[in-house]
């Protein structure tokens, strides 16, 4: 549904059976995890999102700000949930720019 699983995994029953438990656990963790006592960390957070992502909306991405008592920034890239694959060159360049600013 999200488009992040390579077709070879979905089409090959043997490979799918190998990866399915891991994928299932990953989705279960994302859907059920709650933070009982969340304390902000003292580090900068730079959140990246996709403009067409229907799973993580901008409001949800901006929630990351509450996890830091330091600087928070975000950047949206054209694309869906796996915008990193679609915009890999731009994402890599942005990460390099962030590293330069942090030093």
Secondary structure as a PSIPRED ss2 file (coil, helix, strand):
# PSIPRED VFORMAT (PSIPRED V4.0)

   1 X C   1.000  0.000  0.000
   2 X C   1.000  0.000  0.000
   3 X C   1.000  0.000  0.000
   4 X C   1.000  0.000  0.000
   5 X C   1.000  0.000  0.000
   6 X C   1.000  0.000  0.000
   7 X H   0.000  1.000  0.000
   8 X H   0.000  1.000  0.000
   9 X H   0.000  1.000  0.000
  10 X H   0.000  1.000  0.000
  11 X H   0.000  1.000  0.000
  12 X C   1.000  0.000  0.000
  13 X H   0.000  1.000  0.000
  14 X H   0.000  1.000  0.000
  15 X H   0.000  1.000  0.000
  16 X H   0.000  1.000  0.000
  17 X H   0.000  1.000  0.000
  18 X H   0.000  1.000  0.000
  19 X H   0.000  1.000  0.000
  20 X H   0.000  1.000  0.000
  21 X H   0.000  1.000  0.000
  22 X H   0.000  1.000  0.000
  23 X H   0.000  1.000  0.000
  24 X H   0.000  1.000  0.000
  25 X H   0.000  1.000  0.000
  26 X H   0.000  1.000  0.000
  27 X H   0.000  1.000  0.000
  28 X H   0.000  1.000  0.000
  29 X H   0.000  1.000  0.000
  30 X H   0.000  1.000  0.000
  31 X H   0.000  1.000  0.000
  32 X H   0.000  1.000  0.000
  33 X C   1.000  0.000  0.000
  34 X C   1.000  0.000  0.000
  35 X C   1.000  0.000  0.000
  36 X C   1.000  0.000  0.000
  37 X C   1.000  0.000  0.000
  38 X C   1.000  0.000  0.000
  39 X C   1.000  0.000  0.000
  40 X C   1.000  0.000  0.000
  41 X E   0.000  0.000  1.000
  42 X C   1.000  0.000  0.000
  43 X C   1.000  0.000  0.000
  44 X C   1.000  0.000  0.000
  45 X E   0.000  0.000  1.000
  46 X E   0.000  0.000  1.000
  47 X E   0.000  0.000  1.000
  48 X E   0.000  0.000  1.000
  49 X E   0.000  0.000  1.000
  50 X E   0.000  0.000  1.000
  51 X C   1.000  0.000  0.000
  52 X C   1.000  0.000  0.000
  53 X C   1.000  0.000  0.000
  54 X C   1.000  0.000  0.000
  55 X C   1.000  0.000  0.000
  56 X C   1.000  0.000  0.000
  57 X C   1.000  0.000  0.000
  58 X H   0.000  1.000  0.000
  59 X H   0.000  1.000  0.000
  60 X H   0.000  1.000  0.000
  61 X H   0.000  1.000  0.000
  62 X H   0.000  1.000  0.000
  63 X H   0.000  1.000  0.000
  64 X H   0.000  1.000  0.000
  65 X H   0.000  1.000  0.000
  66 X H   0.000  1.000  0.000
  67 X H   0.000  1.000  0.000
  68 X E   0.000  0.000  1.000
  69 X C   1.000  0.000  0.000
  70 X C   1.000  0.000  0.000
  71 X C   1.000  0.000  0.000
  72 X E   0.000  0.000  1.000
  73 X E   0.000  0.000  1.000
  74 X E   0.000  0.000  1.000
  75 X E   0.000  0.000  1.000
  76 X E   0.000  0.000  1.000
  77 X E   0.000  0.000  1.000
  78 X C   1.000  0.000  0.000
  79 X C   1.000  0.000  0.000
  80 X C   1.000  0.000  0.000
  81 X C   1.000  0.000  0.000
  82 X C   1.000  0.000  0.000
  83 X H   0.000  1.000  0.000
  84 X H   0.000  1.000  0.000
  85 X H   0.000  1.000  0.000
  86 X H   0.000  1.000  0.000
  87 X C   1.000  0.000  0.000
  88 X H   0.000  1.000  0.000
  89 X H   0.000  1.000  0.000
  90 X H   0.000  1.000  0.000
  91 X H   0.000  1.000  0.000
  92 X H   0.000  1.000  0.000
  93 X H   0.000  1.000  0.000
  94 X H   0.000  1.000  0.000
  95 X H   0.000  1.000  0.000
  96 X H   0.000  1.000  0.000
  97 X H   0.000  1.000  0.000
  98 X H   0.000  1.000  0.000
  99 X H   0.000  1.000  0.000
 100 X H   0.000  1.000  0.000
 101 X H   0.000  1.000  0.000
 102 X H   0.000  1.000  0.000
 103 X C   1.000  0.000  0.000
